[in-house]
Amino acid sequence: MFDGPEESVTQLVELLQSSRPRDRWKAADKLGRRGRGSDEVVAALLLCAQDEDDDVRCSAARALGHAGTDRCAPELVRLLGDDDGGVRWGAAEGLGNLGASASCGLVQLREALDDIEEDVRGASAQTLGKLVRLVAVPANDLVAPLIRSLSDRAWSVRRSAVEALGRCGAAASSGSSEIQQLAESDPHPRVRQAAEVSLRLILGPAQA
């Protein structure tokens, strides 16, 4: 059903009601890739965010980050508490793409830094960093939990956390020693590189 010419928005919205979960999550994904959607698109995606299928909820959450509006933020925050790890990841990522309105989920995003799934932890750290960059949340509120995430067992989470701290700027100076340690000795090169960049952002080029 997805192998022919590109579907119209109307067709994709109709496919969100297909009896086949694969059709529903693929349609949600395609709608998300098209960017901001109409009220009809947003309403249909919000309905899919309550779908019984995990993959559909995940796809809808991610799509809402691109196609949705500020009114979608509470639903994405709700999905941060979903039973399925993939859905929680989709919600964290969706909030990161939604914009400043995602700040309503600050408490839940901080809690998600301790999620059992590393993808959720990493996406939450990324989203918190984006919110700091947008000046939507106070950097001081995030420094302590992000510093704790620097010792995460997953390198991707450590990288996301150190990048988020870099976006906190001088407010994250209390974590400079931990970040310096990552820059010098983390086993993964992408973490070391991210730590070096963050140190320059936090301390300034002359001191990093």
C-alpha positions as a Markdown table, in Angstrom:
| # | Residue | x | y | z |
|---|---|---|---|---|
| 1 | Met | 0.0 | 0.0 | 0.0 |
| 2 | Phe | 3.0 | 2.3 | 0.4 |
| 3 | Asp | 4.9 | 1.3 | -2.8 |
| 4 | Gly | 3.0 | 3.5 | -5.2 |
| 5 | Pro | 3.0 | 7.3 | -5.8 |
| 6 | Glu | 3.4 | 9.4 | -2.7 |
| 7 | Glu | 0.2 | 9.6 | -0.8 |
| 8 | Ser | -1.7 | 12.8 | -0.2 |
| 9 | Val | -2.2 | 14.1 | 3.4 |
| 10 | Thr | -5.8 | 13.1 | 3.1 |
| 11 | Gln | -4.9 | 9.6 | 2.2 |
| 12 | Leu | -2.4 | 9.3 | 5.0 |
| 13 | Val | -4.9 | 10.5 | 7.5 |
| 14 | Glu | -7.3 | 7.9 | 6.3 |
| 15 | Leu | -4.6 | 5.2 | 6.6 |
| 16 | Leu | -4.2 | 6.2 | 10.3 |
| 17 | Gln | -7.5 | 4.3 | 10.7 |
| 18 | Ser | -6.4 | 1.2 | 8.8 |
| 19 | Ser | -6.9 | -2.2 | 10.5 |
| 20 | Arg | -3.3 | -2.9 | 9.9 |
| 21 | Pro | -0.9 | -1.5 | 12.5 |
| 22 | Arg | 1.9 | -1.3 | 9.9 |
| 23 | Asp | -0.2 | 1.0 | 7.8 |
| 24 | Arg | -1.0 | 3.2 | 10.8 |
| 25 | Trp | 2.6 | 3.6 | 12.0 |
| 26 | Lys | 3.9 | 4.2 | 8.5 |
| 27 | Ala | 1.3 | 6.8 | 7.8 |
| 28 | Ala | 2.1 | 8.6 | 11.1 |
| 29 | Asp | 5.7 | 8.6 | 10.2 |
| 30 | Lys | 5.1 | 10.1 | 6.8 |
| 31 | Leu | 2.9 | 12.8 | 8.2 |
| 32 | Gly | 5.6 | 13.7 | 10.7 |
| 33 | Arg | 8.2 | 14.0 | 7.9 |
| 34 | Arg | 6.0 | 16.6 | 6.2 |
| 35 | Gly | 6.3 | 19.0 | 9.1 |
| 36 | Arg | 3.6 | 21.2 | 10.7 |
| 37 | Gly | 0.2 | 19.7 | 10.0 |
| 38 | Ser | -3.4 | 21.0 | 9.9 |
| 39 | Asp | -5.8 | 20.7 | 12.8 |
| 40 | Glu | -7.1 | 17.5 | 11.1 |
| 41 | Val | -3.7 | 16.0 | 11.0 |
| 42 | Val | -2.9 | 16.8 | 14.6 |
| 43 | Ala | -6.2 | 15.5 | 15.8 |
| 44 | Ala | -5.7 | 12.2 | 13.9 |
| 45 | Leu | -2.1 | 11.8 | 15.3 |
| 46 | Leu | -3.3 | 12.6 | 18.9 |
| 47 | Leu | -5.8 | 9.8 | 18.5 |
| 48 | Cys | -3.1 | 7.4 | 17.2 |
| 49 | Ala | -1.1 | 8.3 | 20.3 |
| 50 | Gln | -3.6 | 6.2 | 22.2 |
| 51 | Asp | -3.5 | 3.3 | 19.8 |
| 52 | Glu | -3.3 | -0.2 | 21.2 |
| 53 | Asp | -0.2 | -1.0 | 19.1 |
| 54 | Asp | 3.2 | 0.1 | 20.6 |
| 55 | Asp | 4.7 | 0.9 | 17.2 |
| 56 | Val | 1.8 | 3.1 | 16.3 |
| 57 | Arg | 2.0 | 5.0 | 19.5 |
| 58 | Cys | 5.7 | 5.5 | 19.1 |
| 59 | Ser | 5.4 | 6.7 | 15.5 |
| 60 | Ala | 2.6 | 9.0 | 16.5 |
| 61 | Ala | 4.6 | 10.5 | 19.3 |
| 62 | Arg | 7.6 | 11.2 | 17.1 |
| 63 | Ala | 5.3 | 12.6 | 14.4 |
| 64 | Leu | 3.6 | 15.0 | 16.8 |
| 65 | Gly | 7.0 | 16.5 | 17.5 |
| 66 | His | 7.2 | 17.6 | 13.9 |
| 67 | Ala | 3.6 | 18.0 | 12.9 |
| 68 | Gly | 2.0 | 19.0 | 16.1 |
| 69 | Thr | 1.4 | 22.2 | 18.0 |
| 70 | Asp | 1.9 | 23.4 | 21.5 |
| 71 | Arg | -1.4 | 21.7 | 22.6 |
| 72 | Cys | 0.3 | 18.3 | 21.9 |
| 73 | Ala | 2.8 | 18.7 | 24.7 |
| 74 | Pro | 0.6 | 17.3 | 27.5 |
| 75 | Glu | -0.1 | 14.1 | 25.4 |
| 76 | Leu | 3.6 | 13.6 | 24.8 |
| 77 | Val | 4.3 | 14.1 | 28.5 |
| 78 | Arg | 1.7 | 11.4 | 29.2 |
| 79 | Leu | 3.4 | 9.1 | 26.8 |
| 80 | Leu | 6.7 | 9.5 | 28.8 |
| 81 | Gly | 5.0 | 7.2 | 31.3 |
| 82 | Asp | 4.0 | 4.6 | 28.7 |
| 83 | Asp | 4.6 | 0.9 | 29.5 |
| 84 | Asp | 6.6 | 0.4 | 26.3 |
| 85 | Gly | 10.1 | 1.7 | 26.2 |
| 86 | Gly | 9.9 | 2.5 | 22.5 |
| 87 | Val | 6.9 | 4.7 | 23.1 |
| 88 | Arg | 8.7 | 6.5 | 25.9 |
| 89 | Trp | 11.6 | 7.1 | 23.6 |
| 90 | Gly | 9.3 | 8.4 | 20.9 |
| 91 | Ala | 7.7 | 10.8 | 23.4 |
| 92 | Ala | 11.0 | 12.1 | 24.6 |
| 93 | Glu | 12.2 | 12.7 | 21.0 |
| 94 | Gly | 8.9 | 14.2 | 20.1 |
| 95 | Leu | 9.1 | 16.7 | 22.9 |
| 96 | Gly | 12.5 | 17.7 | 21.8 |
| 97 | Asn | 11.2 | 18.6 | 18.4 |
| 98 | Leu | 8.1 | 20.3 | 19.6 |
| 99 | Gly | 9.7 | 23.4 | 21.0 |
| 100 | Ala | 9.5 | 25.5 | 24.1 |
| 101 | Ser | 6.0 | 24.2 | 25.1 |
| 102 | Ala | 7.8 | 20.9 | 26.0 |
| 103 | Ser | 8.9 | 22.6 | 29.1 |
| 104 | Cys | 5.7 | 21.5 | 30.7 |
| 105 | Gly | 7.3 | 18.1 | 30.9 |
| 106 | Leu | 10.4 | 19.2 | 32.8 |
| 107 | Val | 9.8 | 17.0 | 35.8 |
| 108 | Gln | 9.0 | 13.9 | 33.7 |
| 109 | Leu | 12.0 | 14.5 | 31.4 |
| 110 | Arg | 14.3 | 14.7 | 34.4 |
| 111 | Glu | 12.9 | 11.5 | 35.8 |
| 112 | Ala | 13.3 | 9.9 | 32.4 |
| 113 | Leu | 17.1 | 10.3 | 32.8 |
| 114 | Asp | 16.9 | 7.2 | 35.0 |
| 115 | Asp | 14.7 | 5.2 | 32.6 |
| 116 | Ile | 15.6 | 1.5 | 32.2 |
| 117 | Glu | 16.0 | 2.0 | 28.5 |
| 118 | Glu | 19.1 | 3.8 | 27.3 |
| 119 | Asp | 17.4 | 5.3 | 24.3 |
| 120 | Val | 14.9 | 7.0 | 26.6 |
| 121 | Arg | 17.6 | 8.3 | 28.8 |
| 122 | Gly | 19.6 | 9.7 | 25.8 |
| 123 | Ala | 16.6 | 11.3 | 24.1 |
| 124 | Ser | 15.5 | 12.9 | 27.4 |
| 125 | Ala | 19.0 | 14.4 | 27.9 |
| 126 | Gln | 18.9 | 15.7 | 24.3 |
| 127 | Thr | 15.5 | 17.2 | 24.8 |
| 128 | Leu | 16.5 | 18.9 | 28.0 |
| 129 | Gly | 19.5 | 20.4 | 26.2 |
| 130 | Lys | 17.2 | 21.7 | 23.5 |
| 131 | Leu | 15.0 | 23.3 | 26.1 |
| 132 | Val | 17.9 | 25.1 | 27.7 |
| 133 | Arg | 19.0 | 26.4 | 24.3 |
| 134 | Leu | 15.5 | 27.8 | 23.8 |
| 135 | Val | 15.7 | 29.4 | 27.2 |
| 136 | Ala | 12.5 | 27.5 | 28.0 |
| 137 | Val | 13.8 | 26.0 | 31.3 |
| 138 | Pro | 16.4 | 27.2 | 33.8 |
| 139 | Ala | 19.8 | 25.7 | 33.2 |
| 140 | Asn | 20.4 | 25.5 | 37.0 |
| 141 | Asp | 17.6 | 23.1 | 37.4 |
| 142 | Leu | 19.2 | 20.6 | 35.0 |
| 143 | Val | 22.9 | 20.6 | 35.9 |
| 144 | Ala | 22.8 | 18.1 | 38.8 |
| 145 | Pro | 20.8 | 15.4 | 37.1 |
| 146 | Leu | 22.8 | 15.8 | 33.9 |
| 147 | Ile | 26.1 | 15.5 | 35.8 |
| 148 | Arg | 24.8 | 12.2 | 37.2 |
| 149 | Ser | 24.1 | 11.0 | 33.7 |
| 150 | Leu | 27.8 | 11.5 | 32.8 |
| 151 | Ser | 28.4 | 8.1 | 34.5 |
| 152 | Asp | 25.7 | 6.3 | 32.6 |
| 153 | Arg | 26.8 | 2.9 | 31.3 |
| 154 | Ala | 25.7 | 3.7 | 27.7 |
| 155 | Trp | 28.1 | 5.9 | 25.8 |
| 156 | Ser | 25.2 | 7.5 | 23.8 |
| 157 | Val | 23.6 | 8.7 | 27.0 |
| 158 | Arg | 26.9 | 10.1 | 28.3 |
| 159 | Arg | 27.4 | 12.0 | 25.0 |
| 160 | Ser | 23.8 | 13.4 | 25.1 |
| 161 | Ala | 24.3 | 14.4 | 28.7 |
| 162 | Val | 27.6 | 16.2 | 28.2 |
| 163 | Glu | 26.2 | 17.9 | 25.1 |
| 164 | Ala | 23.2 | 19.1 | 27.2 |
| 165 | Leu | 25.6 | 20.4 | 29.8 |
| 166 | Gly | 27.4 | 22.3 | 27.2 |
| 167 | Arg | 24.2 | 24.1 | 26.3 |
| 168 | Cys | 23.9 | 25.1 | 29.9 |
| 169 | Gly | 27.0 | 27.2 | 29.5 |
| 170 | Ala | 28.6 | 28.7 | 32.6 |
| 171 | Ala | 25.8 | 27.3 | 34.8 |
| 172 | Ala | 27.3 | 23.9 | 34.3 |
| 173 | Ser | 30.8 | 24.9 | 35.6 |
| 174 | Ser | 30.3 | 22.7 | 38.7 |
| 175 | Gly | 30.5 | 19.7 | 36.4 |
| 176 | Ser | 33.7 | 20.8 | 34.7 |
| 177 | Ser | 35.9 | 18.2 | 36.4 |
| 178 | Glu | 33.6 | 15.3 | 35.4 |
| 179 | Ile | 33.5 | 16.6 | 31.9 |
| 180 | Gln | 37.3 | 17.0 | 31.8 |
| 181 | Gln | 37.6 | 13.4 | 32.9 |
| 182 | Leu | 35.3 | 12.3 | 30.0 |
| 183 | Ala | 37.3 | 14.4 | 27.6 |
| 184 | Glu | 40.5 | 12.7 | 28.7 |
| 185 | Ser | 39.6 | 9.1 | 29.3 |
| 186 | Asp | 36.1 | 8.1 | 28.2 |
| 187 | Pro | 36.4 | 4.8 | 26.2 |
| 188 | His | 34.3 | 6.2 | 23.3 |
| 189 | Pro | 35.7 | 8.8 | 21.0 |
| 190 | Arg | 32.4 | 10.5 | 20.3 |
| 191 | Val | 32.0 | 11.1 | 24.1 |
| 192 | Arg | 35.5 | 12.5 | 24.3 |
| 193 | Gln | 34.9 | 14.8 | 21.4 |
| 194 | Ala | 31.6 | 16.0 | 22.8 |
| 195 | Ala | 33.2 | 16.6 | 26.2 |
| 196 | Glu | 35.9 | 18.8 | 24.7 |
| 197 | Val | 33.3 | 20.9 | 22.9 |
| 198 | Ser | 31.2 | 21.3 | 26.0 |
| 199 | Leu | 34.2 | 22.3 | 28.1 |
| 200 | Arg | 34.8 | 25.2 | 25.7 |
| 201 | Leu | 31.2 | 26.2 | 25.9 |
| 202 | Ile | 31.2 | 26.1 | 29.7 |
| 203 | Leu | 34.6 | 27.5 | 30.6 |
| 204 | Gly | 35.4 | 29.5 | 27.4 |
| 205 | Pro | 38.1 | 28.7 | 24.9 |
| 206 | Ala | 40.9 | 30.1 | 27.1 |
| 207 | Gln | 40.3 | 27.9 | 30.1 |
| 208 | Ala | 39.1 | 24.7 | 28.4 |
